Amino acid sequence: MKKISILGSGFSSLSAAAYLSAAGYEVTVYEKNAKPGGRARQLKSDGFTFDMGPTWYWMPDVFERFFADFGKLPSDYYTLIKLNPAYQVYFGENDSVLIEDSLDKIMDTFEGIEKGSSLKLQKFMTMARENYDIAIKDLVYRPGVSPLELITLETIQKLGQFASTISKEVRKLFTHNKLIQILEFPVLFLGAKPSQTPAFYSFMNQADFGLGTFHPTNGMYSVVEGMVKLAESLGVKFVYNAAVTAIHVQSSIATSITVNGEEIKTDIVLSGADYHHTESLLQPAYRMYSENYWNQKIFAPSSLLFYVGFDKKIENVCHHTLFFDVDFDLHAECIYDKPSWPEEPLFYASFPSKTDDSFAPKGHEAAVFLIPLAPGIKDTEIIRENYFKKIINRFEELTNQKIKDHVVFKSSFCVNDFVADYNSYKGNAYGMANTLFQTAFLRPKLKSKKVRNLYFTGQLTVPGPGVPPALISGKLVSELIQKHHSVIV
Ligand SMILES: Cc1cc2nc3c(=O)[nH]c(=O)nc-3n(C[C@H](O)[C@H](O)[C@H](O)COP(=O)(O)OP(=O)(O)OC[C@H]3O[C@@H](n4cnc5c(N)ncnc54)[C@H](O)[C@@H]3O)c2cc1C
């Protein structure tokens, strides 16, 4: 059996490992950290639990499709709760909008904010649903090898939507700023500004309003655990505390990797670690992309995160709460145009213990606060602390309560940690943005052009950032490997 060595145990690696082992390869996953899951690791301390990365479970159909490929259901591994409200958005003091769990209810909410907007939303969502069926059920399952993959009868009819942006389309239909911001929010998951994201990507609005927001009991990490369990049952071996420090190549073929000082022979190397880092493990002649290439790409944001435990329940917030009470454009400029710390940041807060008692002791609340930031900016303890004060003060004013003196646990995570823990390029959190010119065949490739048996997966390659795309990326790369390398040595 051919031996495949996989770098990293993020969602994309876990997905690829399961597919490749099921196909008959001998698969070993080498993870530099002590636990699997990559950016989706979990922090447990003082009776609190925090999902350190992803918290929004969107596109349940993608997870179902993944498990179905192995004759399984998500419910064989974890239980999903559909959140209602899905989330809450603050626009000012005691001024927030609740997004509920069905389009009908959301239409009523829209109508209450802007007369005539419910029918416009219905029209917008028809387009979003069609795009979801084209993109998420079909296009994203293509490997990004050729531009022809994107040319189908359906996409030809949608060409106008590739030329326009989400920002423009939303503004054509709605005038109230609250509605515009709510409709622009989902594409932020793709890592770029709505004004740089093609209108076709309104499939994210279908994920949001059409399909809804779910919480897996015990958190997103239960998805990681489920996938590890599945992979192990298929024969995958996991080695933790195992940083790969070199990929050795002879005559354009990767022959071995170095793990903790030991050289391990391998037939195929697949990396789910950040693409730029993986290439740094090769001699320069075998790298496909230059420093200049990476520098010119639009990266998805990094983040400043706070994992906070409170000794009381927090009021006037939902499981997912967004704070859009300051100027979005100014913050976006600090992320994409002039990398710097935003004067007044937008932020997101998650309170999983509102839904799931396993996250905090009784009468307590577990919270994650997230501020999106430009990758590569200066990160110090003092800056982090300043921003904690900034957002907690705003939080208290906006939600009308005192919480500062109730913090009993606090830990932060920012640019430097993304680099140290995940070998992330410039400390990016979500990989490379999905803009028109960084989509599909225009993204870094799944297969190396310089090393015949070296492959890549994850949020920097195809299809892009997010947990559902990571599952798909693992499937795509496993299909490419099966196409190019028989199982037998
Ligand atoms: C704060 C945050 C919030 C997010 N929120 C959401 C959300 O709500 N919903 C959503 O769908 N997505 C969200 N995302 C995005 C999503 O989490 C990622 O797109 C996805 O988890 C990336 O998976 P991956 O397999 O590409 O990479 P990773 O998870 O980064 O996995 C790469 C792995 O490689 C390991 N590694 C690196 N170098 C080496 C080496 N040399 N040797 C061995 N191992 C190595 C790393 O330790 C890591 O475990 C969020 C991400 C972050 C950071």
The ligand as a Gaussian input file, in Angstrom:
#p B3LYP/6-31G(d) Opt

LIG

0 1
 C      -11.143000      32.733000      14.772000
 C      -11.721000      31.966000      13.615000
 C      -13.099000      31.920000      13.451000
 C      -13.644000      31.209000      12.396000
 N      -14.999000      31.132000      12.289000
 C      -15.543000      30.284000      11.386000
 C      -16.926000      29.951000      11.462000
 O      -17.630000      30.428000      12.355000
 N      -17.434000      29.076000      10.541000
 C      -16.645000      28.509000       9.569000
 O      -17.147000      27.717000       8.754000
 N      -15.316000      28.795000       9.506000
 C      -14.751000      29.640000      10.399000
 N      -13.412000      29.855000      10.410000
 C      -12.585000      29.292000       9.329000
 C      -12.302000      27.818000       9.550000
 O      -12.049000      27.565000      10.898000
 C      -11.078000      27.434000       8.725000
 O      -11.298000      27.804000       7.372000
 C      -10.771000      25.943000       8.770000
 O      -10.861000      25.438000      10.084000
 C       -9.376000      25.754000       8.186000
 O       -9.051000      24.415000       8.156000
 P       -7.711000      23.961000       7.437000
 O       -7.716000      22.474000       7.444000
 O       -7.568000      24.642000       6.147000
 O       -6.493000      24.560000       8.318000
 P       -6.096000      24.558000       9.843000
 O       -7.258000      24.393000      10.725000
 O       -5.254000      25.744000      10.065000
 O       -5.175000      23.264000       9.978000
 C       -3.810000      23.285000       9.658000
 C       -3.098000      22.399000      10.659000
 O       -1.753000      22.223000      10.253000
 C       -0.941000      22.200000      11.418000
 N        0.450000      22.471000      11.029000
 C        0.981000      23.647000      10.609000
 N        2.295000      23.490000      10.306000
 C        2.571000      22.182000      10.547000
 C        3.773000      21.417000      10.421000
 N        4.908000      21.949000       9.979000
 N        3.739000      20.110000      10.764000
 C        2.580000      19.535000      11.215000
 N        1.424000      20.227000      11.362000
 C        1.422000      21.532000      11.006000
 C       -1.554000      23.255000      12.290000
 O       -1.170000      23.096000      13.644000
 C       -3.042000      22.986000      12.065000
 O       -3.517000      22.026000      12.966000
 C      -12.811000      30.545000      11.465000
 C      -11.428000      30.578000      11.637000
 C      -10.881000      31.268000      12.712000
 C       -9.409000      31.259000      12.905000

